[in-house]
């Protein structure tokens, strides 16, 4: 596992990812920066983790096509940017 020193650009990268997700028509989704990159000053794996909270009864798959068109790769309920 590769840990790197805290990078002050991580919060901005998270915001870019969150904006990309909201742009597919998911403005109402609550998107949170989680994991070690969300903690200022902490060494971390250089991977931005985020959590998306859906409305009760809403399925992530309902927007899978739009997310894939925006460059996200969907698999097993997990989305990764290409």
C-alpha positions as a LaTeX table, in Angstrom:
\begin{tabular}{lrrr}
\hline
Residue & $x$ (\AA) & $y$ (\AA) & $z$ (\AA) \\
\hline
Unk1 & 0.00 & 0.00 & 0.00 \\
Unk2 & 1.43 & 3.36 & $-1.06$ \\
Unk3 & 0.93 & 6.23 & 1.38 \\
Unk4 & 1.85 & 9.73 & 0.33 \\
Unk5 & 2.01 & 13.01 & 2.27 \\
Unk6 & $-1.17$ & 15.07 & 2.39 \\
Unk7 & $-1.85$ & 16.92 & $-0.85$ \\
Unk8 & $-3.73$ & 20.21 & $-0.45$ \\
Unk9 & $-5.30$ & 19.67 & $-3.89$ \\
Unk10 & $-7.35$ & 16.68 & $-2.67$ \\
Unk11 & $-10.37$ & 18.75 & $-1.53$ \\
Unk12 & $-10.45$ & 20.48 & $-4.93$ \\
Unk13 & $-10.22$ & 17.11 & $-6.73$ \\
Unk14 & $-13.16$ & 15.89 & $-4.66$ \\
Unk15 & $-15.18$ & 18.98 & $-5.64$ \\
Unk16 & $-14.39$ & 18.31 & $-9.31$ \\
Unk17 & $-15.62$ & 14.71 & $-8.97$ \\
Unk18 & $-18.75$ & 15.81 & $-7.10$ \\
Unk19 & $-19.51$ & 18.40 & $-9.78$ \\
Unk20 & $-19.10$ & 15.73 & $-12.46$ \\
Unk21 & $-21.61$ & 13.50 & $-10.68$ \\
Unk22 & $-24.13$ & 16.32 & $-10.11$ \\
Unk23 & $-23.86$ & 17.27 & $-13.80$ \\
Unk24 & $-25.66$ & 14.06 & $-14.81$ \\
Unk25 & $-28.83$ & 15.34 & $-13.22$ \\
Unk26 & $-28.10$ & 14.24 & $-9.69$ \\
Unk27 & $-28.16$ & 17.69 & $-8.08$ \\
Unk28 & $-30.19$ & 16.39 & $-5.14$ \\
Unk29 & $-27.66$ & 13.69 & $-4.23$ \\
Unk30 & $-25.58$ & 14.38 & $-1.15$ \\
Unk31 & $-21.94$ & 13.72 & $-2.03$ \\
Unk32 & $-19.37$ & 13.57 & 0.76 \\
Unk33 & $-15.58$ & 13.40 & 0.73 \\
Unk34 & $-14.64$ & 10.43 & 2.92 \\
Unk35 & $-11.53$ & 8.44 & 3.76 \\
Unk36 & $-8.03$ & 9.53 & 4.61 \\
Unk37 & $-7.73$ & 12.11 & 1.80 \\
Unk38 & $-10.58$ & 14.01 & 3.49 \\
Unk39 & $-8.49$ & 14.59 & 6.63 \\
Unk40 & $-6.24$ & 17.67 & 6.31 \\
Unk41 & $-2.60$ & 16.89 & 7.02 \\
Unk42 & $-2.99$ & 13.10 & 7.04 \\
Unk43 & $-0.88$ & 10.83 & 4.84 \\
Unk44 & $-3.07$ & 8.70 & 2.60 \\
Unk45 & $-3.34$ & 6.45 & $-0.41$ \\
Unk46 & $-3.64$ & 8.92 & $-3.32$ \\
Unk47 & $-7.25$ & 7.90 & $-4.04$ \\
Unk48 & $-10.16$ & 10.29 & $-3.53$ \\
Unk49 & $-13.00$ & 8.39 & $-1.83$ \\
Unk50 & $-16.50$ & 9.75 & $-1.86$ \\
Unk51 & $-19.90$ & 8.60 & $-0.72$ \\
Unk52 & $-23.17$ & 9.36 & $-2.48$ \\
Unk53 & $-26.33$ & 9.34 & $-0.40$ \\
Unk54 & $-29.46$ & 8.54 & $-2.41$ \\
Unk55 & $-33.09$ & 9.31 & $-1.67$ \\
Unk56 & $-35.04$ & 6.49 & $-0.05$ \\
Unk57 & $-35.99$ & 3.99 & $-2.73$ \\
Unk58 & $-33.76$ & 5.51 & $-5.40$ \\
Unk59 & $-31.41$ & 3.13 & $-7.18$ \\
Unk60 & $-27.88$ & 4.10 & $-8.22$ \\
Unk61 & $-28.45$ & 2.14 & $-11.42$ \\
Unk62 & $-31.13$ & 4.61 & $-12.47$ \\
Unk63 & $-28.34$ & 7.00 & $-13.51$ \\
Unk64 & $-25.67$ & 4.47 & $-14.53$ \\
Unk65 & $-25.83$ & 5.30 & $-18.24$ \\
Unk66 & $-25.47$ & 9.03 & $-17.65$ \\
Unk67 & $-22.56$ & 8.48 & $-15.26$ \\
Unk68 & $-20.80$ & 6.22 & $-17.78$ \\
Unk69 & $-21.25$ & 8.87 & $-20.48$ \\
Unk70 & $-19.61$ & 11.37 & $-18.10$ \\
Unk71 & $-16.54$ & 9.12 & $-17.85$ \\
Unk72 & $-17.38$ & 7.09 & $-14.75$ \\
Unk73 & $-16.95$ & 3.31 & $-14.84$ \\
Unk74 & $-19.71$ & 1.50 & $-12.98$ \\
Unk75 & $-19.30$ & $-1.92$ & $-11.40$ \\
Unk76 & $-21.05$ & $-3.66$ & $-8.50$ \\
Unk77 & $-22.62$ & $-0.41$ & $-7.29$ \\
Unk78 & $-19.23$ & 1.32 & $-7.26$ \\
Unk79 & $-18.33$ & 4.13 & $-9.66$ \\
Unk80 & $-14.78$ & 5.01 & $-10.64$ \\
Unk81 & $-13.72$ & 7.84 & $-12.91$ \\
Unk82 & $-11.75$ & 6.77 & $-15.96$ \\
\hline
\end{tabular}
